[in-house]
């Protein structure tokens, strides 16, 4: 079951990258919309991973005291 989730995520990522390239070459309007959302989603994921690392690092340093 987990493999299907991972395959689904991989398909979404690859599809987003394809839309970014296609939109840069003048693709259809929906591809430009997906291309606009793809980097924004990446930024959201990057920010959430930064915040989880910060909170995780603080709690682990607090446990060591």
PyMOL Python script that loads the backbone (N, CA, C, O; Angstrom):
from pymol import cmd

cmd.read_pdbstr("""\
ATOM      1  N   UNK A   1       0.819  -1.200   0.000  1.00  0.00           N
ATOM      2  CA  UNK A   1       0.000   0.000   0.000  1.00  0.00           C
ATOM      3  C   UNK A   1       0.864   1.266   0.000  1.00  0.00           C
ATOM      4  O   UNK A   1       0.570   2.238  -0.696  1.00  0.00           O
ATOM      5  N   UNK A   2       1.928   1.229   0.792  1.00  0.00           N
ATOM      6  CA  UNK A   2       2.808   2.405   0.888  1.00  0.00           C
ATOM      7  C   UNK A   2       3.504   2.684  -0.443  1.00  0.00           C
ATOM      8  O   UNK A   2       3.776   3.835  -0.784  1.00  0.00           O
ATOM      9  N   UNK A   3       3.786   1.627  -1.183  1.00  0.00           N
ATOM     10  CA  UNK A   3       4.455   1.808  -2.472  1.00  0.00           C
ATOM     11  C   UNK A   3       3.567   2.583  -3.440  1.00  0.00           C
ATOM     12  O   UNK A   3       4.068   3.361  -4.251  1.00  0.00           O
ATOM     13  N   UNK A   4       2.248   2.375  -3.360  1.00  0.00           N
ATOM     14  CA  UNK A   4       1.332   3.099  -4.234  1.00  0.00           C
ATOM     15  C   UNK A   4       1.288   4.580  -3.886  1.00  0.00           C
ATOM     16  O   UNK A   4       1.169   5.426  -4.772  1.00  0.00           O
ATOM     17  N   UNK A   5       1.382   4.892  -2.608  1.00  0.00           N
ATOM     18  CA  UNK A   5       1.427   6.296  -2.190  1.00  0.00           C
ATOM     19  C   UNK A   5       2.701   6.952  -2.711  1.00  0.00           C
ATOM     20  O   UNK A   5       2.665   8.070  -3.225  1.00  0.00           O
ATOM     21  N   UNK A   6       3.813   6.263  -2.578  1.00  0.00           N
ATOM     22  CA  UNK A   6       5.081   6.814  -3.063  1.00  0.00           C
ATOM     23  C   UNK A   6       5.080   6.971  -4.583  1.00  0.00           C
ATOM     24  O   UNK A   6       5.593   7.962  -5.103  1.00  0.00           O
ATOM     25  N   UNK A   7       4.517   6.015  -5.287  1.00  0.00           N
ATOM     26  CA  UNK A   7       4.423   6.125  -6.740  1.00  0.00           C
ATOM     27  C   UNK A   7       3.530   7.301  -7.120  1.00  0.00           C
ATOM     28  O   UNK A   7       3.834   8.030  -8.064  1.00  0.00           O
ATOM     29  N   UNK A   8       2.430   7.493  -6.391  1.00  0.00           N
ATOM     30  CA  UNK A   8       1.540   8.621  -6.660  1.00  0.00           C
ATOM     31  C   UNK A   8       2.234   9.961  -6.461  1.00  0.00           C
ATOM     32  O   UNK A   8       2.065  10.880  -7.262  1.00  0.00           O
ATOM     33  N   UNK A   9       3.014  10.068  -5.392  1.00  0.00           N
ATOM     34  CA  UNK A   9       3.756  11.306  -5.135  1.00  0.00           C
ATOM     35  C   UNK A   9       4.783  11.537  -6.239  1.00  0.00           C
ATOM     36  O   UNK A   9       4.960  12.664  -6.700  1.00  0.00           O
ATOM     37  N   UNK A  10       5.452  10.480  -6.659  1.00  0.00           N
ATOM     38  CA  UNK A  10       6.439  10.601  -7.731  1.00  0.00           C
ATOM     39  C   UNK A  10       5.787  11.053  -9.035  1.00  0.00           C
ATOM     40  O   UNK A  10       6.347  11.880  -9.755  1.00  0.00           O
ATOM     41  N   UNK A  11       4.619  10.520  -9.338  1.00  0.00           N
ATOM     42  CA  UNK A  11       3.909  10.922 -10.555  1.00  0.00           C
ATOM     43  C   UNK A  11       3.535  12.396 -10.496  1.00  0.00           C
ATOM     44  O   UNK A  11       3.660  13.107 -11.492  1.00  0.00           O
ATOM     45  N   UNK A  12       3.073  12.864  -9.327  1.00  0.00           N
ATOM     46  CA  UNK A  12       2.721  14.279  -9.186  1.00  0.00           C
ATOM     47  C   UNK A  12       3.945  15.182  -9.364  1.00  0.00           C
ATOM     48  O   UNK A  12       3.861  16.223 -10.016  1.00  0.00           O
ATOM     49  N   UNK A  13       5.061  14.789  -8.794  1.00  0.00           N
ATOM     50  CA  UNK A  13       6.280  15.599  -8.907  1.00  0.00           C
ATOM     51  C   UNK A  13       6.761  15.661 -10.351  1.00  0.00           C
ATOM     52  O   UNK A  13       7.078  16.737 -10.859  1.00  0.00           O
ATOM     53  N   UNK A  14       6.815  14.516 -11.005  1.00  0.00           N
ATOM     54  CA  UNK A  14       7.270  14.480 -12.395  1.00  0.00           C
ATOM     55  C   UNK A  14       6.296  15.257 -13.287  1.00  0.00           C
ATOM     56  O   UNK A  14       6.718  15.988 -14.183  1.00  0.00           O
ATOM     57  N   UNK A  15       5.004  15.097 -13.040  1.00  0.00           N
ATOM     58  CA  UNK A  15       4.008  15.839 -13.818  1.00  0.00           C
ATOM     59  C   UNK A  15       4.144  17.336 -13.645  1.00  0.00           C
ATOM     60  O   UNK A  15       4.002  18.092 -14.606  1.00  0.00           O
ATOM     61  N   UNK A  16       4.422  17.774 -12.414  1.00  0.00           N
ATOM     62  CA  UNK A  16       4.629  19.198 -12.174  1.00  0.00           C
ATOM     63  C   UNK A  16       5.847  19.731 -12.906  1.00  0.00           C
ATOM     64  O   UNK A  16       5.814  20.827 -13.466  1.00  0.00           O
ATOM     65  N   UNK A  17       6.919  18.954 -12.900  1.00  0.00           N
ATOM     66  CA  UNK A  17       8.129  19.377 -13.610  1.00  0.00           C
ATOM     67  C   UNK A  17       7.894  19.445 -15.118  1.00  0.00           C
ATOM     68  O   UNK A  17       8.377  20.358 -15.787  1.00  0.00           O
ATOM     69  N   UNK A  18       7.154  18.479 -15.644  1.00  0.00           N
ATOM     70  CA  UNK A  18       6.840  18.491 -17.067  1.00  0.00           C
ATOM     71  C   UNK A  18       6.022  19.731 -17.418  1.00  0.00           C
ATOM     72  O   UNK A  18       6.254  20.361 -18.449  1.00  0.00           O
ATOM     73  N   UNK A  19       5.067  20.077 -16.560  1.00  0.00           N
ATOM     74  CA  UNK A  19       4.247  21.263 -16.829  1.00  0.00           C
ATOM     75  C   UNK A  19       5.061  22.545 -16.772  1.00  0.00           C
ATOM     76  O   UNK A  19       4.799  23.480 -17.528  1.00  0.00           O
ATOM     77  N   UNK A  20       6.044  22.598 -15.887  1.00  0.00           N
ATOM     78  CA  UNK A  20       6.906  23.781 -15.819  1.00  0.00           C
ATOM     79  C   UNK A  20       7.670  23.950 -17.128  1.00  0.00           C
ATOM     80  O   UNK A  20       7.746  25.053 -17.669  1.00  0.00           O
ATOM     81  N   UNK A  21       8.233  22.861 -17.633  1.00  0.00           N
ATOM     82  CA  UNK A  21       8.983  22.929 -18.887  1.00  0.00           C
ATOM     83  C   UNK A  21       8.054  23.256 -20.050  1.00  0.00           C
ATOM     84  O   UNK A  21       8.381  24.084 -20.901  1.00  0.00           O
ATOM     85  N   UNK A  22       6.901  22.606 -20.083  1.00  0.00           N
ATOM     86  CA  UNK A  22       5.948  22.814 -21.172  1.00  0.00           C
ATOM     87  C   UNK A  22       5.439  24.254 -21.182  1.00  0.00           C
ATOM     88  O   UNK A  22       5.315  24.867 -22.243  1.00  0.00           O
ATOM     89  N   UNK A  23       5.145  24.793 -19.993  1.00  0.00           N
ATOM     90  CA  UNK A  23       4.651  26.171 -19.909  1.00  0.00           C
ATOM     91  C   UNK A  23       5.725  27.168 -20.334  1.00  0.00           C
ATOM     92  O   UNK A  23       5.413  28.202 -20.924  1.00  0.00           O
ATOM     93  N   UNK A  24       6.982  26.862 -20.038  1.00  0.00           N
ATOM     94  CA  UNK A  24       8.052  27.779 -20.446  1.00  0.00           C
ATOM     95  C   UNK A  24       8.185  27.832 -21.968  1.00  0.00           C
ATOM     96  O   UNK A  24       8.729  28.790 -22.518  1.00  0.00           O
ATOM     97  N   UNK A  25       7.687  26.805 -22.635  1.00  0.00           N
ATOM     98  CA  UNK A  25       7.724  26.764 -24.104  1.00  0.00           C
ATOM     99  C   UNK A  25       6.402  27.197 -24.719  1.00  0.00           C
ATOM    100  O   UNK A  25       6.191  27.026 -25.920  1.00  0.00           O
ATOM    101  N   UNK A  26       5.498  27.762 -23.896  1.00  0.00           N
ATOM    102  CA  UNK A  26       4.249  28.283 -24.419  1.00  0.00           C
ATOM    103  C   UNK A  26       3.125  27.277 -24.480  1.00  0.00           C
ATOM    104  O   UNK A  26       2.348  27.266 -25.435  1.00  0.00           O
ATOM    105  N   UNK A  27       3.028  26.430 -23.470  1.00  0.00           N
ATOM    106  CA  UNK A  27       1.982  25.421 -23.443  1.00  0.00           C
ATOM    107  C   UNK A  27       0.602  26.008 -23.181  1.00  0.00           C
ATOM    108  O   UNK A  27       0.445  27.227 -23.114  1.00  0.00           O
ATOM    109  N   UNK A  28      -0.398  25.141 -23.033  1.00  0.00           N
ATOM    110  CA  UNK A  28      -1.764  25.602 -22.794  1.00  0.00           C
ATOM    111  C   UNK A  28      -1.915  26.286 -21.438  1.00  0.00           C
ATOM    112  O   UNK A  28      -1.030  26.210 -20.586  1.00  0.00           O
ATOM    113  N   UNK A  29      -3.039  26.947 -21.258  1.00  0.00           N
ATOM    114  CA  UNK A  29      -3.278  27.723 -20.043  1.00  0.00           C
ATOM    115  C   UNK A  29      -3.242  26.856 -18.791  1.00  0.00           C
ATOM    116  O   UNK A  29      -2.691  27.275 -17.773  1.00  0.00           O
ATOM    117  N   UNK A  30      -3.823  25.646 -18.845  1.00  0.00           N
ATOM    118  CA  UNK A  30      -3.847  24.804 -17.652  1.00  0.00           C
ATOM    119  C   UNK A  30      -2.439  24.366 -17.265  1.00  0.00           C
ATOM    120  O   UNK A  30      -2.151  24.213 -16.078  1.00  0.00           O
ATOM    121  N   UNK A  31      -1.556  24.162 -18.241  1.00  0.00           N
ATOM    122  CA  UNK A  31      -0.174  23.784 -17.934  1.00  0.00           C
ATOM    123  C   UNK A  31       0.550  24.952 -17.269  1.00  0.00           C
ATOM    124  O   UNK A  31       1.382  24.753 -16.383  1.00  0.00           O
ATOM    125  N   UNK A  32       0.227  26.176 -17.704  1.00  0.00           N
ATOM    126  CA  UNK A  32       0.828  27.346 -17.052  1.00  0.00           C
ATOM    127  C   UNK A  32       0.335  27.490 -15.622  1.00  0.00           C
ATOM    128  O   UNK A  32       1.085  27.921 -14.746  1.00  0.00           O
ATOM    129  N   UNK A  33      -0.926  27.132 -15.378  1.00  0.00           N
ATOM    130  CA  UNK A  33      -1.460  27.162 -14.016  1.00  0.00           C
ATOM    131  C   UNK A  33      -0.763  26.156 -13.116  1.00  0.00           C
ATOM    132  O   UNK A  33      -0.391  26.474 -11.986  1.00  0.00           O
ATOM    133  N   UNK A  34      -0.586  24.940 -13.620  1.00  0.00           N
ATOM    134  CA  UNK A  34       0.123  23.908 -12.853  1.00  0.00           C
ATOM    135  C   UNK A  34       1.569  24.323 -12.638  1.00  0.00           C
ATOM    136  O   UNK A  34       2.127  24.103 -11.563  1.00  0.00           O
ATOM    137  N   UNK A  35       2.179  24.921 -13.654  1.00  0.00           N
ATOM    138  CA  UNK A  35       3.565  25.367 -13.533  1.00  0.00           C
ATOM    139  C   UNK A  35       3.705  26.481 -12.502  1.00  0.00           C
ATOM    140  O   UNK A  35       4.753  26.611 -11.869  1.00  0.00           O
ATOM    141  N   UNK A  36       2.675  27.271 -12.332  1.00  0.00           N
ATOM    142  CA  UNK A  36       2.703  28.330 -11.332  1.00  0.00           C
ATOM    143  C   UNK A  36       2.551  27.759  -9.922  1.00  0.00           C
ATOM    144  O   UNK A  36       3.168  28.257  -8.980  1.00  0.00           O
ATOM    145  N   UNK A  37       1.751  26.737  -9.778  1.00  0.00           N
ATOM    146  CA  UNK A  37       1.487  26.126  -8.465  1.00  0.00           C
ATOM    147  C   UNK A  37       2.654  25.251  -8.002  1.00  0.00           C
ATOM    148  O   UNK A  37       2.910  25.154  -6.802  1.00  0.00           O
ATOM    149  N   UNK A  38       3.360  24.617  -8.934  1.00  0.00           N
ATOM    150  CA  UNK A  38       4.419  23.667  -8.579  1.00  0.00           C
ATOM    151  C   UNK A  38       5.533  24.300  -7.742  1.00  0.00           C
ATOM    152  O   UNK A  38       5.853  23.749  -6.689  1.00  0.00           O
ATOM    153  N   UNK A  39       6.143  25.418  -8.140  1.00  0.00           N
ATOM    154  CA  UNK A  39       7.181  26.015  -7.283  1.00  0.00           C
ATOM    155  C   UNK A  39       6.623  26.522  -5.952  1.00  0.00           C
ATOM    156  O   UNK A  39       7.310  26.482  -4.932  1.00  0.00           O
ATOM    157  N   UNK A  40       5.376  27.000  -5.966  1.00  0.00           N
ATOM    158  CA  UNK A  40       4.769  27.470  -4.718  1.00  0.00           C
ATOM    159  C   UNK A  40       4.605  26.303  -3.739  1.00  0.00           C
ATOM    160  O   UNK A  40       4.844  26.457  -2.541  1.00  0.00           O
ATOM    161  N   UNK A  41       4.202  25.153  -4.243  1.00  0.00           N
ATOM    162  CA  UNK A  41       4.071  23.974  -3.382  1.00  0.00           C
ATOM    163  C   UNK A  41       5.434  23.543  -2.847  1.00  0.00           C
ATOM    164  O   UNK A  41       5.547  23.117  -1.698  1.00  0.00           O
ATOM    165  N   UNK A  42       6.459  23.655  -3.676  1.00  0.00           N
ATOM    166  CA  UNK A  42       7.810  23.341  -3.220  1.00  0.00           C
ATOM    167  C   UNK A  42       8.277  24.261  -2.113  1.00  0.00           C
ATOM    168  O   UNK A  42       8.921  23.822  -1.159  1.00  0.00           O
ATOM    169  N   UNK A  43       7.951  25.536  -2.239  1.00  0.00           N
ATOM    170  CA  UNK A  43       8.318  26.491  -1.186  1.00  0.00           C
ATOM    171  C   UNK A  43       7.594  26.195   0.118  1.00  0.00           C
ATOM    172  O   UNK A  43       8.181  26.302   1.194  1.00  0.00           O
ATOM    173  N   UNK A  44       6.327  25.825   0.028  1.00  0.00           N
ATOM    174  CA  UNK A  44       5.562  25.483   1.230  1.00  0.00           C
ATOM    175  C   UNK A  44       6.166  24.257   1.905  1.00  0.00           C
ATOM    176  O   UNK A  44       6.331  24.235   3.125  1.00  0.00           O
ATOM    177  N   UNK A  45       6.494  23.242   1.120  1.00  0.00           N
ATOM    178  CA  UNK A  45       7.107  22.045   1.694  1.00  0.00           C
ATOM    179  C   UNK A  45       8.476  22.346   2.294  1.00  0.00           C
ATOM    180  O   UNK A  45       8.824  21.812   3.347  1.00  0.00           O
ATOM    181  N   UNK A  46       9.244  23.189   1.636  1.00  0.00           N
ATOM    182  CA  UNK A  46      10.562  23.550   2.160  1.00  0.00           C
ATOM    183  C   UNK A  46      10.429  24.301   3.478  1.00  0.00           C
ATOM    184  O   UNK A  46      11.183  24.046   4.417  1.00  0.00           O
ATOM    185  N   UNK A  47       9.481  25.220   3.553  1.00  0.00           N
ATOM    186  CA  UNK A  47       9.280  25.979   4.784  1.00  0.00           C
ATOM    187  C   UNK A  47       8.805  25.077   5.917  1.00  0.00           C
ATOM    188  O   UNK A  47       9.218  25.253   7.063  1.00  0.00           O
ATOM    189  N   UNK A  48       7.946  24.119   5.609  1.00  0.00           N
ATOM    190  CA  UNK A  48       7.464  23.223   6.658  1.00  0.00           C
ATOM    191  C   UNK A  48       8.575  22.301   7.145  1.00  0.00           C
ATOM    192  O   UNK A  48       8.625  21.974   8.330  1.00  0.00           O
ATOM    193  N   UNK A  49       9.464  21.878   6.253  1.00  0.00           N
ATOM    194  CA  UNK A  49      10.567  21.030   6.702  1.00  0.00           C
ATOM    195  C   UNK A  49      11.570  21.829   7.522  1.00  0.00           C
ATOM    196  O   UNK A  49      12.179  21.294   8.448  1.00  0.00           O
ATOM    197  N   UNK A  50      11.746  23.099   7.194  1.00  0.00           N
ATOM    198  CA  UNK A  50      12.635  23.947   8.000  1.00  0.00           C
ATOM    199  C   UNK A  50      12.073  24.133   9.402  1.00  0.00           C
ATOM    200  O   UNK A  50      12.811  24.057  10.384  1.00  0.00           O
ATOM    201  N   UNK A  51      10.771  24.376   9.498  1.00  0.00           N
ATOM    202  CA  UNK A  51      10.178  24.608  10.806  1.00  0.00           C
ATOM    203  C   UNK A  51      10.187  23.327  11.634  1.00  0.00           C
ATOM    204  O   UNK A  51      10.352  23.394  12.852  1.00  0.00           O
ATOM    205  N   UNK A  52      10.016  22.171  11.014  1.00  0.00           N
ATOM    206  CA  UNK A  52      10.040  20.919  11.773  1.00  0.00           C
ATOM    207  C   UNK A  52      11.463  20.599  12.224  1.00  0.00           C
ATOM    208  O   UNK A  52      11.658  20.039  13.303  1.00  0.00           O
ATOM    209  N   UNK A  53      12.462  20.951  11.405  1.00  0.00           N
ATOM    210  CA  UNK A  53      13.843  20.740  11.831  1.00  0.00           C
ATOM    211  C   UNK A  53      14.210  21.665  12.979  1.00  0.00           C
ATOM    212  O   UNK A  53      14.911  21.266  13.909  1.00  0.00           O
ATOM    213  N   UNK A  54      13.729  22.915  12.909  1.00  0.00           N
ATOM    214  CA  UNK A  54      14.032  23.855  13.983  1.00  0.00           C
ATOM    215  C   UNK A  54      13.409  23.394  15.294  1.00  0.00           C
ATOM    216  O   UNK A  54      14.075  23.397  16.329  1.00  0.00           O
ATOM    217  N   UNK A  55      12.154  23.002  15.262  1.00  0.00           N
ATOM    218  CA  UNK A  55      11.498  22.564  16.490  1.00  0.00           C
ATOM    219  C   UNK A  55      12.097  21.254  16.980  1.00  0.00           C
ATOM    220  O   UNK A  55      12.213  21.046  18.188  1.00  0.00           O
ATOM    221  N   UNK A  56      12.478  20.375  16.074  1.00  0.00           N
ATOM    222  CA  UNK A  56      13.098  19.115  16.464  1.00  0.00           C
ATOM    223  C   UNK A  56      14.468  19.340  17.078  1.00  0.00           C
ATOM    224  O   UNK A  56      14.828  18.674  18.049  1.00  0.00           O
ATOM    225  N   UNK A  57      15.235  20.268  16.527  1.00  0.00           N
ATOM    226  CA  UNK A  57      16.555  20.558  17.064  1.00  0.00           C
ATOM    227  C   UNK A  57      16.483  21.204  18.431  1.00  0.00           C
ATOM    228  O   UNK A  57      17.328  20.937  19.286  1.00  0.00           O
ATOM    229  N   UNK A  58      15.483  22.055  18.655  1.00  0.00           N
ATOM    230  CA  UNK A  58      15.349  22.705  19.949  1.00  0.00           C
ATOM    231  C   UNK A  58      14.943  21.706  21.014  1.00  0.00           C
ATOM    232  O   UNK A  58      15.456  21.754  22.132  1.00  0.00           O
ATOM    233  N   UNK A  59      14.035  20.804  20.691  1.00  0.00           N
ATOM    234  CA  UNK A  59      13.590  19.849  21.700  1.00  0.00           C
ATOM    235  C   UNK A  59      14.686  18.861  22.042  1.00  0.00           C
ATOM    236  O   UNK A  59      14.798  18.450  23.197  1.00  0.00           O
ATOM    237  N   UNK A  60      15.512  18.463  21.056  1.00  0.00           N
ATOM    238  CA  UNK A  60      16.576  17.524  21.348  1.00  0.00           C
ATOM    239  C   UNK A  60      17.674  18.191  22.185  1.00  0.00           C
ATOM    240  O   UNK A  60      18.285  17.526  23.022  1.00  0.00           O
ATOM    241  N   UNK A  61      17.938  19.475  21.982  1.00  0.00           N
ATOM    242  CA  UNK A  61      18.933  20.150  22.801  1.00  0.00           C
ATOM    243  C   UNK A  61      18.396  20.397  24.204  1.00  0.00           C
ATOM    244  O   UNK A  61      19.163  20.419  25.166  1.00  0.00           O
ATOM    245  N   UNK A  62      17.061  20.585  24.329  1.00  0.00           N
ATOM    246  CA  UNK A  62      16.462  20.756  25.650  1.00  0.00           C
ATOM    247  C   UNK A  62      16.505  19.453  26.440  1.00  0.00           C
ATOM    248  O   UNK A  62      16.650  19.472  27.662  1.00  0.00           O
ATOM    249  N   UNK A  63      16.377  18.288  25.729  1.00  0.00           N
ATOM    250  CA  UNK A  63      16.396  17.008  26.415  1.00  0.00           C
ATOM    251  C   UNK A  63      17.774  16.691  26.975  1.00  0.00           C
ATOM    252  O   UNK A  63      17.892  16.014  27.997  1.00  0.00           O
ATOM    253  N   UNK A  64      18.816  17.179  26.308  1.00  0.00           N
ATOM    254  CA  UNK A  64      20.163  16.903  26.736  1.00  0.00           C
ATOM    255  C   UNK A  64      20.577  17.680  27.967  1.00  0.00           C
ATOM    256  O   UNK A  64      21.575  17.323  28.593  1.00  0.00           O
ATOM    257  N   UNK A  65      19.858  18.730  28.345  1.00  0.00           N
ATOM    258  CA  UNK A  65      20.240  19.593  29.474  1.00  0.00           C
ATOM    259  C   UNK A  65      19.918  18.967  30.801  1.00  0.00           C
ATOM    260  O   UNK A  65      20.177  19.565  31.845  1.00  0.00           O
TER     261      UNK A  65
END
""", "prot")
cmd.dss("prot")
cmd.show_as("cartoon", "prot")
cmd.util.cbc("prot")
cmd.orient("prot")
